[in-house]
Amino acid sequence: MDQFIGEEELDRQLREAAPYIDDDGFTRRVLKQLPVQPAPARLRGLILILTATLASVLTYVVSGGGRFVTDSLAQLFQLPQLWLLALALTAGILVGALGLAAAIFKAREPVLISR
């Protein structure tokens, strides 16, 4: 049981923000024991492209040949200008907030530094 790092020692190491905590080769040994399974990347990509294409064609056919797009645009252009301004402002704020949240989330991701 003395092989484990105590909570105080681990807390001290984390507080010092060490980029790497020595694990005495544990990670390397575990990765060597994992089974290697080559992923068929080309087949997976082909399946994703075919599925997306099929879904797009099916959606276009079921929606009446894209008629809903022109109908939606016609309804949008019939709105008063104040409503259009409010809609554009709301969309801009929403996109900006999502971009800011993504940037903050990306900045908080830990950076792995290999030695």
C-alpha positions as CSV (number, residue, x, y, z in Angstrom):
1,M,0.0,0.0,0.0
2,D,3.0,2.3,0.3
3,Q,3.4,2.3,-3.5
4,F,0.5,4.8,-3.9
5,I,1.1,8.5,-3.8
6,G,-0.6,10.2,-0.9
7,E,-3.3,12.8,-1.3
8,E,-1.0,15.5,0.0
9,E,1.8,14.7,-2.4
10,L,-0.6,14.5,-5.4
11,D,-2.2,17.8,-4.4
12,R,1.2,19.4,-4.1
13,Q,2.2,18.1,-7.6
14,L,-1.0,19.3,-9.2
15,R,-0.8,22.7,-7.5
16,E,2.7,23.2,-8.9
17,A,1.2,22.7,-12.3
18,A,3.8,20.2,-13.4
19,P,3.2,19.4,-17.1
20,Y,3.9,15.7,-16.5
21,I,3.6,13.6,-13.4
22,D,5.9,10.6,-13.6
23,D,4.0,7.4,-13.7
24,D,7.1,5.1,-13.8
25,G,6.2,3.9,-17.3
26,F,2.6,2.8,-16.4
27,T,1.0,4.5,-19.4
28,R,3.4,3.0,-21.8
29,R,2.9,-0.5,-20.4
30,V,-0.9,-0.2,-20.6
31,L,-0.8,1.1,-24.2
32,K,1.5,-1.8,-25.2
33,Q,-1.1,-4.3,-23.8
34,L,-4.0,-2.8,-25.7
35,P,-5.0,-4.7,-28.9
36,V,-4.1,-3.0,-32.1
37,Q,-7.1,-2.7,-34.5
38,P,-6.5,-0.9,-37.7
39,A,-9.5,1.2,-38.5
40,P,-10.5,1.0,-42.2
41,A,-10.5,4.8,-42.6
42,R,-11.3,4.8,-46.3
43,L,-14.3,2.5,-45.9
44,R,-15.6,4.5,-43.0
45,G,-15.3,7.7,-44.9
46,L,-17.0,6.2,-48.0
47,I,-19.9,5.0,-45.8
48,L,-20.3,8.4,-44.2
49,I,-20.3,10.2,-47.6
50,L,-22.8,7.7,-49.0
51,T,-25.1,8.0,-46.0
52,A,-25.0,11.8,-46.0
53,T,-25.7,11.9,-49.7
54,L,-28.6,9.4,-49.4
55,A,-30.0,11.4,-46.5
56,S,-29.8,14.7,-48.4
57,V,-31.5,13.3,-51.5
58,L,-34.2,11.7,-49.4
59,T,-34.8,14.9,-47.5
60,Y,-35.0,16.9,-50.8
61,V,-37.5,14.5,-52.2
62,V,-39.7,14.3,-49.1
63,S,-39.7,18.1,-48.6
64,G,-41.3,18.7,-52.0
65,G,-38.1,19.5,-54.0
66,G,-36.9,22.2,-51.6
67,R,-40.1,24.1,-51.8
68,F,-40.0,24.8,-48.1
69,V,-36.9,27.0,-48.5
70,T,-38.6,29.3,-50.9
71,D,-41.8,29.4,-48.8
72,S,-39.8,30.2,-45.7
73,L,-37.9,33.0,-47.5
74,A,-41.2,34.5,-48.8
75,Q,-42.6,34.4,-45.2
76,L,-39.4,36.0,-43.9
77,F,-39.5,38.9,-46.4
78,Q,-43.1,39.7,-45.4
79,L,-42.1,40.5,-41.8
80,P,-41.9,44.1,-40.7
81,Q,-38.4,45.6,-40.8
82,L,-38.3,45.9,-37.0
83,W,-38.9,42.2,-36.7
84,L,-36.1,41.5,-39.2
85,L,-33.7,43.7,-37.3
86,A,-34.6,41.9,-34.0
87,L,-34.2,38.5,-35.7
88,A,-30.8,39.5,-37.2
89,L,-29.6,40.9,-33.8
90,T,-30.8,37.8,-31.9
91,A,-29.0,35.5,-34.4
92,G,-25.8,37.6,-34.2
93,I,-25.8,37.5,-30.4
94,L,-26.5,33.7,-30.4
95,V,-23.7,33.0,-32.9
96,G,-21.3,35.2,-31.0
97,A,-22.2,33.6,-27.7
98,L,-21.7,30.1,-29.1
99,G,-18.3,31.2,-30.6
100,L,-17.2,32.7,-27.3
101,A,-18.3,29.5,-25.4
102,A,-16.4,27.4,-27.9
103,A,-13.3,29.6,-27.5
104,I,-13.4,29.4,-23.7
105,F,-14.0,25.7,-23.8
106,K,-11.0,25.2,-26.2
107,A,-8.8,27.4,-24.0
108,R,-9.6,25.2,-20.9
109,E,-8.6,21.9,-22.6
110,P,-5.4,20.5,-21.1
111,V,-2.4,20.5,-23.3
112,L,-0.6,17.2,-23.3
113,I,3.2,17.6,-23.5
114,S,5.0,14.4,-24.2
115,R,8.6,14.0,-23.0
